Amino acid sequence: MELLRALALPFQFTSLLFSAVVTTLLAFVASVTPGLLPPRILGLHLLLSWLNKYAFALLDHAANGHAEAPVASVELLGPFGDLRAWVHPTLAAGLAAVCLFWLPGYGLAIACIALLLWPASVTGLAISHEVRDALDPRSLWRSISGLGRAYGLAVLGLLVIGMLGWGLWLSGLPSVLRYFILALAWFTLHALIGGLIFERRHVLGFEPARSPERTQARVDAERDRRRQQMIDRVFAACRARNAAEARRELQDWFAPLDDIDHALDRREVLARAESWGDAWAAGLVSRELPVRTDTPGAAGGSARP
């Protein structure tokens, strides 16, 4: 389900609108500036960088467990912005130069190796935000081993995009429609990688902004805070020798608890009462604490594995 959530991000209205606007501009620049080489290169370069930066923004949202697509920000549309968006185009240009001038006979082999390692490079870059991790062999290996068999999905997605691009190139579709489909495919591939990072976050050592673990931690912290407030009120009632008020606070707190939380909180309240240094208060709390004979750990055993 989490992977499907990630794959749905590029097809939300925000992402679709961004794709439509940028690809329309891309088709316009490509069609009206055929003889103006510098403006054409500059315009295409800027628009393609927008698409790549938004792809990384989608990846980050998917990897961090967000359910909504990112909104295009001023930083995203700036001429520089996220340096990660420039890493792989620069590497691709460098590899093309190497194959063209130094290793002309190994171009296909180098291209295949680069494509197989591309998802690992993007994964390392997305996790650390460090440019060196796009090429560091240790980072590449951590990404491949961390994603495990799911790494094949990312490689398969890259191959599908390549075949889709080839098919669109040979089709007679309008250029703006071809660019739009390719942009969505590119965004989906990055969302897929982000979703895989989220799914394999424990193995990869990645801590997302939103996750079941973080949600549970917030719930537990809030519950601990409210329990401490209850203990403080019980202590104040005991100091005032108001046994009825202390009894009411304890009963109100323990009544809705399930068996596991009941056992955990019972031990915690008893321990805190003993630390007060007031024998009367500790005795009152011990007598008034509700007891469930069928509660796991009620007799002092562990309530949770």
N, C-alpha and C positions, 0 to 999 in steps of 0.2 A: 504493500500500500504506500509506503514512503517513496518507493521508486516511481510509482505512478503519479504521486504528488509532484515529484520533481519534473517528470516528463510533461506534466500539464502546464508548467509555468510559461513556456514560450507561446502557448495558445490562449493565454488570458488577454483581455482587451488591451491592457497597457503594452504588452509585448507586441501584439499584432499591430497596434497603431504605430509604435516606433518602427517596426519592420516596414510597414507600408510607406511611411514618410521617407525614411532613409533610402529605400530601394527605388522609390519614385524619383528622388533627387539623383540617385546614382544613374538611373536610366536617362534622365534629362542631361546630365553632364556628359555621359558617354555619347549621346546622340548629337548635341549641339556644338561640341568643341572638337570635332575630328581634326581640324587643321591647326588648332591652337594647342600645341603640345604642352607647354609649361602649365597653363591653366587647367588643362585636362588632367595632367598627372597630379597636380596639387589637389584638385577637387576630388578625384577618385581616391587618392591617398587619404584625405581627410574623412570621406564618407566610409571607406572600408575600415578605418581605425575606429569610427563610431560603432560599427557593427561588431568589431572584435572586442572592444571595451564592454559593450553591452553583453556580449556572450560571457565574458568573465564575471560580470555582475550577476547574470543568471546562475552561473556556476556557484558563486558564493552564496546566493540565496538558497539554492538547492542543498548545498553542503551544510548550511547552517540551520536547515529545517524550517525555513520560511514557507508559508503557504501562498504568498502573493508575489507576483512578478515585480522586479524593481522598477522604479520610475526613473526616466532619464534625467540625470542631474546636470548642473552646469559643469562640474568637474568631468563628467562622462563625455560631454560634447566639446570639451576644450581641445586644443591642438596636441596636448601631451597627456595629462591625466595618468591613468593606470599604466605603469611601465610594463606590466605583464602582457599587455596587448601588443607590445612591440617586439617581444622576445622571439616568438616563433616566425613572424615574417622576416626578421633580421637573420635568423638562423637559416631559413629557407633560401634567402638571397645568397648567404655565404656558401651553403652547400651547392647551389646552382653554379656559383663561380668556381668552386673547387672541381666540380664535375666537368665544367666546360673548358677550363684552362689547364688543370693538372692531372685529373683522372678521367679523361673522356670515355674510357672503356668500361668504367665501373659505375656509370651514372644510375643504371637501373637497380643495381644491387644496393647502392647507397640510399637511393630513394625508398626502397622497400624497407631497409633497416630503420630509416628515419620515421617512416609511417608507423612501423610496429612499436617504436619507442615513444611516439608522440603522446599517446594517452598517459604514459608514465611521466613524461616531462610536464604535461599540463597538471597532473595530479600533485606532483611535488611542488610546482610553482603555486598552485592554489592553496596548499596547506601552509607553506612557510612564507609565501610572498617574497621569497628571496630569489633573485634572478639566477644565482649560481645553481640552484636546485633544478633548474631546467636542463642542466647538462651533467651535474654531478652523478657519477655512476652509483654511488651509495644511495643517493636520493631516488634514482631510477629504480634500483633494486627494491628499496623499501616500498615504493609505490606498486610495483608489479607483485611482489610477495604479499603486500597488505591487501590488495584488491583480490588476489587469488584467482579463482576461476572466473570471477566477474570481470576480470581484465579483458577477457575475450569479447565481452559485450561491447566494450569501448572500441576495440579494434574493429569489430564487425560494424559498428556504427560509422566509423571512419570510412570503411570500404563501401558501405551503402551510400554515403554522401558522394564519394568519388564516382560511383556508377550513376547516381542521380544527376550529378553535374554533367557527366558525359551525355546522358540521355537528353537532358535539357538543352545542351549545346547543339545537338542534332535535331531537336524538335523545331517546329515552326511557331512556337509560342511567342507572344510579344516579350520584348526584353524585360520590361518591368515585372511581368509575371514570373519570368525565369529567375530574376534576381530575388523576388519575394520568396519563392519556394526555397531557393538555396539559403537565404537568410534564416528562414524558419528551421531548415534542416541543420544549419550550423548552430543555431541556438539550442535545438533539441539535443545535439551531441554534447554540448557543454552542460546542459541540464542533466543529461544522463550521467556524465562523469561526476557532477556534483551530488547526484542522488546516490551513486555508488560510494562516494566518500562518506556520505552520511550513514549508509547502511553498514559500512566497514570501519566506522570511526574508532571502535575500540582497538582493532588490530593496527590501524594506521596511527594511533595516538593522537587523533584529532578531536578537539573538544568544541562542538558546535555551539552557537549562541542559543539555539532552541533544541532540546532533546527531551525524551522521557526522563532521563536522569536529572537534568536541570529542573524540569517541572516538579519532579518528586522532591528534589532538594528544597525548592521554594516552599512546597507544601509542608514538608517536615519542619523547616525553619519557622514558618508561621504557627504551626501546631506547638512547637517548643516555646514560642513566645507566649502564646495564650496559656499554656500549662504553667509557665513561670508566673504569669499574672495571677492565676488561680492560687498557686502556692503562696504568693505574697499576701493575698487576701486571707487565706487560711491562717497564716502566721500572725497577721494583724488581729484576727478574731481571737486567736489563742492568747496573744499578749493581753487582750482586753478581757480574757476569761469568758468570752462569749461562745460557749460550746454549741449553741443552737446555730449560730451563723457559720461556724466552722463546719458543722455537720451538713448544713444546706449547701455550702460551696462544694464540698467533696461529692455529695450525692448528685448535684447538678452536673458536675464534670464527668463522673464515671458512668452515669446512666446510659448515655448514647454510645459508649465505646464498644467495639467488638472485642473478642476474647484476647487477641494478641496485644492490642493497644492497652486493654485493661491491665494485663499482667505487667507490661512495660511501665505504665504510669504508676501502678501500685508500688513497684519497687523504687521508682524515682521519688515518689512522695514520701515513702517511709525513710529513704536515705536522707532526704532533705530535712525531715522532721527530727531525725536523730542528731543532725548537725546543728540544730538550734541551741543546744545546751539547756533545754527546758524540759525536765522530765514530765511535768504535767501536760505540756503541749504535745510531746512525743507520744505519751500514753493515750491522749485523746484522739490523735490522728490514727494511731494503731487500732484503737477500738472502733472508730467510726468509718474506717475505710471499707467500702463494699468488697465482699469476697465472692468469687465465683469458683465453686469447687471443680468445675469442668474446664477452667481457664488454663490454656497451655502455659506452663511455667509458674502457676500460682504458688506452687510449693517451693519455688526458688530455682527451678530449672530454666533453661534458655527458652525464650519464647519465639525467637526467630533462628533459622538455620544460619 
